[in-house]
Amino acid sequence: MRTGVAIAAALFLAACGPQGAGGDAGPEADGGDAMDAADTGPEPCAAEGALECTADGYAIRSCAGGVWTISSDCMREAGRLCEDAACVEPWLYGTPEWDTCADEPRATAESLAEKAARYDALATRLHIHPLLRGLAPVHLPSGVTEATATFADVDGWRSGENDGLWSALYLAAQAYRYAVTRDAESLATIRELMDGEAARMRITGVSGVFTRQMIPPGVAGLSCPSDPSSYVPDVEKDDNKWVQIRGDGCVWVVDGTTMAWAATTHCGLDEFSGWCFLDNVSKDEYAGHLFALGSVWRLVEDEAVRALAAELLGEIADHLLANEMALVDWDGRVTEHGRFYAWALDDFPGFNAALALSLFAAAAAATGRDDLRTFYEECLLQEAGRHACIDRPLELPRSYLEHLPAAGLYGEDGCRANFNNISMHFLSLYGLLAFEREPSRREAIQASLAVHVWSPPEISRAARVQHNAWFDFLWAAGKRVGPGSDGPALGAVRDGACMLRQFPASYAERFVPVPPGFEPFCLNRFDESASEHAREIADRCAATFVWWRDPFSLTDACSDDPQTIHPPTGYLLAYWMARAHGFLSAAD
């Protein structure tokens, strides 16, 4: 995920200057017409009782006593825009007519809704083990088919070091599904996965710190590593290492010199006796967890589930506050990729800043805690005046919005793009917009989303041309619309719908050749051949979450293996987000 960025980031940020992302739309930008009355005095009006939108579209004003007054602040109160004197969801401003790509020539036979129903049923039946409480690819024994198999039939769980991330994205998909359907099945799945989220944190014994991967005893086809070297602590803390929890409730590791097992003093984990877990959690995992927990809190009308989401968000925020914006693992050491402060020099400052902002915006809203709101506004945004508040080298008093131009996602013409970071940064900005309601801040975030993520100038291979349905819908939901904008993301929604229509009806491992005419264009960040144009989804290998991967890769290989079944998270998250935002309907 990381690159050597210190010099490049410094030069980039210096070139950007002190403005917020998107130039004039920075953190000091004018709040718009909703605030103009306070600046210039009441504006007279003639038609008593008349209602209209403010010129910026952020509020409704009414004519009362001969002057215009704000009667409903659509954005600040509800995160909405004003249209025809009513508050509407931003992405529905202008009543856009979405093209759902009904003419897609490579579409599978079933409708989008039918495909979603099949995949939702498959995920709960096959990909979730009740002891794991998370999602994973599976292998089925010969003679057992995808059509009838359940988790009890699985002979191999393809668990991996990013289990927490992938399970969190599926949890988010179910939150959006619930927002659309309010059905009992999605709520039951959300409850099970939220129990898994809480367990992923409890097993580390450190409040606010998740594990990457955890393995319980008694799951057929999955066991803790047998090689003792897997449990030798890493001296530099730059490799992920396993630990065991034994009957004494303590973490056990292997001494690297004697290769003998040794108990540590990290104890109190009796609940997980017989389990093992993988340490050194990273920001990759947290991008998914924050997106999922924020989505659950916003969208799921269940008191217990929302309370747990708020509790976990609060624990993460508290951990970072107690440790100067870094994740401190069970062994008392900062994880390799666990620094959330802008100038950590492990990632570009804009990338880290967006992740930190998205966390504290969500945690402050979900918990309702004044201290988290104060940290978000007065430290990360410096709204009360510039003052030092994070005790880290190079961290100067500066609004984190001003760092957003230095996201460092693409490299030259996108050839050296970091697709992990593009996905994570998309999640950070989308999640931030989901909670941020101050117009000037939103405009800064939306400007950065447009200029630094979706369509950076002179980057021909940016997100806008990657045939990534998930990116398409994130952009359509997050872009600036309303007065002074270029309107809704009609083209992105069509592309996203086309990709969902192409999405395979089965997600078993299958051979996918390189499409005709796709030739080497440049080398990616791993010095492997990449094409000039992105593959459509019908031409891409199945994956645990396909939208996270490089669509330009010419070395991504897969073969026919009908017994290996990947989870359908890629389809379900994109589909249910599109449904929740009104881009698709049940008839599609």
HELIX and SHEET records of a PDB file:
HELIX    1   1 ALA A    6  CYS A   16  1                                  11    
HELIX    2   2 ASP A   33  MET A   35  5                                   3    
HELIX    3   3 ASP A   36  THR A   40  1                                   5    
HELIX    4   4 CYS A   74  ALA A   78  1                                   5    
HELIX    5   5 PRO A   90  LEU A   92  5                                   3    
HELIX    6   6 LEU A  112  LEU A  122  1                                  11    
HELIX    7   7 ALA A  123  HIS A  127  3                                   5    
HELIX    8   8 PHE A  151  ASP A  153  5                                   3    
HELIX    9   9 ASP A  163  THR A  181  1                                  19    
HELIX   10  10 ALA A  184  ARG A  202  1                                  19    
HELIX   11  11 PRO A  228  TYR A  231  5                                   4    
HELIX   12  12 ASP A  270  PHE A  272  5                                   3    
HELIX   13  13 LYS A  283  LEU A  299  1                                  17    
HELIX   14  14 GLU A  303  ALA A  322  1                                  20    
HELIX   15  15 PRO A  349  THR A  367  1                                  19    
HELIX   16  16 ASP A  370  THR A  374  1                                   5    
HELIX   17  17 PHE A  375  LEU A  380  3                                   6    
HELIX   18  18 TYR A  400  HIS A  403  5                                   4    
HELIX   19  19 GLU A  412  GLY A  414  5                                   3    
HELIX   20  20 PHE A  419  PHE A  435  1                                  17    
HELIX   21  21 PRO A  439  SER A  448  1                                  10    
HELIX   22  22 LEU A  449  TRP A  454  3                                   6    
HELIX   23  23 ALA A  463  VAL A  465  5                                   3    
HELIX   24  24 ALA A  469  GLY A  478  1                                  10    
HELIX   25  25 LEU A  490  GLN A  502  1                                  13    
HELIX   26  26 ILE A  537  ASP A  539  5                                   3    
HELIX   27  27 VAL A  546  TRP A  548  5                                   3    
HELIX   28  28 THR A  569  ALA A  580  1                                  12    
SHEET    1   A 3 LEU A  51  CYS A  53  0                                        
SHEET    2   A 3 ILE A  60  ALA A  64 -1                                        
SHEET    3   A 3 VAL A  67  SER A  72 -1                                        
SHEET    1   B 2 LEU A  81  GLU A  83  0                                        
SHEET    2   B 2 ALA A  86  VAL A  88 -1                                        
SHEET    1   C 4 GLY A 156  TRP A 157  0                                        
SHEET    2   C 4 VAL A 138  HIS A 139 -1                                        
SHEET    3   C 4 ASP A 561  ILE A 565 -1                                        
SHEET    4   C 4 ALA A 508  GLU A 509 -1                                        
SHEET    1   D 5 GLN A 213  ILE A 215  0                                        
SHEET    2   D 5 CYS A 276  LEU A 278 -1                                        
SHEET    3   D 5 TRP A 242  ILE A 245 -1                                        
SHEET    4   D 5 VAL A 251  VAL A 254 -1                                        
SHEET    5   D 5 TRP A 261  ALA A 263 -1                                        
SHEET    1   E 2 ALA A 326  VAL A 328  0                                        
SHEET    2   E 2 VAL A 334  ARG A 339 -1                                        
SHEET    1   F 2 CYS A 522  LEU A 523  0                                        
SHEET    2   F 2 SER A 529  ALA A 530 -1                                        
END                                                                             
